[in-house]
Amino acid sequence: MLEPIYAVLDKVFGPLLVSTHPLWVVTISGILLGAFFTLVNYFLVDQEKMKRLQKLSKEFQKEWNEAKKSGDEKKLRKLQQKQMELLKLQNEVMKDTFFKPMLVTMPIFWIFFGWMRRWYTEVVVVKLPFNFFLADFFHKSSALHANELGYIGWYILTSMVVGQVLRKLLDMA
């Protein structure tokens, strides 16, 4: 089903993949997709609503801790009501936060990783000077060692860094 899409990607990017080290290909892909996915979230998710929810959650947690510390049962019961309202708002925000961006990003994500798998399965993209503690878990059925990252590991690290920097620059919740 995705074969025609992969064929187009091979035709367009194949020469680049053959002539460029996997480190650069995956790094640039991580930067571009990490930025794209972050921008999708920025534009599709109501950032003000997210910030308001974070502020309300912090305030609620502070009030809850104070009431618990003082043993004020009446205040705790009132806060339980407030907690129910907060949970409703959280559910609404979470639905918007995950559903809208996922409709845009998931097809791109699956197509990209399916296509990259064809080129970089069992290819060492980065060799680390130490054993990465999670690599043993992910490399159980792989020829890669604990100090080696394949395309998925390096992509995740690259896109996470880019995403976090961009989130700070855009003042996202």
C-alpha positions in Angstrom: 0.0 0.0 0.0 2.8 2.4 0.8 5.1 1.1 -1.9 4.3 3.9 -4.4 5.0 6.5 -1.7 8.3 4.8 -0.8 9.2 4.7 -4.5 8.7 8.4 -4.9 10.8 9.1 -1.7 13.5 6.7 -3.1 13.6 8.6 -6.4 13.7 12.0 -4.8 16.0 11.3 -1.8 17.7 8.0 -2.8 20.8 9.7 -4.3 21.2 11.8 -1.2 20.9 8.7 1.1 23.5 6.8 -1.0 26.0 9.7 -1.0 25.6 11.0 2.5 26.6 9.5 5.8 23.6 8.1 7.8 24.5 10.4 10.7 23.8 13.5 8.6 20.7 12.1 7.0 19.1 11.2 10.3 20.3 14.4 12.0 18.7 16.6 9.3 15.6 14.4 9.3 15.3 14.7 13.1 15.8 18.5 13.0 13.2 19.0 10.2 10.6 16.6 11.6 11.2 17.6 15.2 10.6 21.3 14.2 7.6 20.3 12.0 5.9 18.3 14.7 6.5 21.0 17.3 5.1 23.7 15.0 2.0 21.5 14.3 1.5 21.4 18.1 2.0 25.1 18.4 -0.6 26.0 15.8 -3.2 23.3 16.5 -3.2 23.3 20.3 -4.6 26.2 22.3 -1.4 27.3 24.1 -3.3 29.8 26.3 -5.7 27.0 27.5 -2.6 24.8 28.2 -0.9 27.5 30.2 -4.1 28.2 32.1 -4.5 24.5 32.9 -0.9 24.3 34.1 -1.4 27.4 36.4 -4.6 26.0 37.8 -3.0 22.6 38.4 -0.1 24.2 40.3 -2.4 26.3 42.4 -4.6 23.3 43.1 -1.6 21.2 44.2 -0.4 24.0 46.5 -3.8 24.4 48.1 -4.2 20.6 48.4 -0.8 20.2 50.1 -1.5 23.1 52.5 -4.9 21.7 53.5 -3.5 18.2 53.9 -0.6 19.5 56.0 -3.0 21.5 58.3 -5.5 18.6 58.4 -8.4 20.9 57.3 -11.0 18.3 56.3 -13.5 20.9 55.2 -11.0 22.5 52.9 -10.1 19.1 51.5 -13.7 18.3 50.7 -14.0 21.6 48.9 -10.9 20.9 47.0 -12.2 17.5 45.9 -15.0 19.4 44.1 -12.5 21.7 42.5 -10.5 18.7 41.5 -13.4 17.3 39.6 -13.7 20.6 37.6 -10.0 20.5 37.0 -10.2 17.0 35.7 -12.9 17.9 33.2 -10.7 20.7 31.9 -7.7 18.4 31.8 -9.7 15.9 29.7 -10.8 18.5 27.3 -7.3 19.9 26.9 -5.7 16.5 26.5 -8.2 15.5 23.8 -7.3 18.6 21.9 -3.6 18.2 22.6 -3.3 14.7 21.3 -6.1 14.2 18.8 -5.7 17.2 16.5 -1.9 17.0 16.1 -1.9 13.3 15.8 -4.2 13.4 12.8 -1.5 15.4 11.0 1.7 13.9 12.4 1.0 10.1 12.6 0.7 9.4 8.9 3.9 11.4 8.2 5.6 9.6 11.1 4.6 6.1 9.9 5.5 6.8 6.3 8.9 8.3 7.2 9.9 5.5 9.6 8.7 2.8 7.3 10.8 4.3 4.5 13.9 4.8 6.7 13.7 1.2 7.8 14.3 0.2 4.2 17.5 2.1 4.1 18.9 2.0 7.7 17.9 -1.3 9.4 20.8 -2.5 11.4 23.0 0.4 10.4 25.1 2.1 13.1 24.4 5.8 12.8 26.3 6.9 16.0 28.8 5.0 18.0 28.9 6.3 21.6 32.0 6.2 23.9 29.9 4.5 26.5 27.1 1.9 26.8 23.7 3.6 26.6 21.5 2.0 29.4 18.4 1.7 27.2 20.2 0.3 24.2 20.3 -3.2 25.7 16.5 -3.1 26.0 15.9 -1.9 22.5 18.7 -4.0 20.9 17.6 -7.4 22.1 16.9 -8.7 18.6 19.4 -6.5 16.9 23.0 -6.7 15.8 23.7 -3.3 17.3 25.6 -3.1 20.6 24.8 -1.1 23.7 27.1 1.7 22.6 25.6 2.1 19.2 22.5 3.9 18.0 20.6 3.2 14.9 18.4 5.6 13.0 15.5 5.5 15.5 17.6 6.2 18.6 19.5 9.0 16.9 16.3 10.5 15.4 14.6 10.5 18.8 17.6 12.3 20.5 17.9 14.8 17.7 14.2 15.6 17.4 13.7 15.8 21.2 16.5 18.4 21.5 15.1 20.4 18.6 11.6 20.1 19.9 12.5 21.3 23.4 14.5 24.3 22.1 11.7 25.3 19.8 9.1 24.9 22.6 11.2 27.3 24.8 11.6 29.8 21.9 7.9 29.7 21.2 7.0 29.8 24.9 4.8 26.8 24.6 3.1 25.2 27.5 
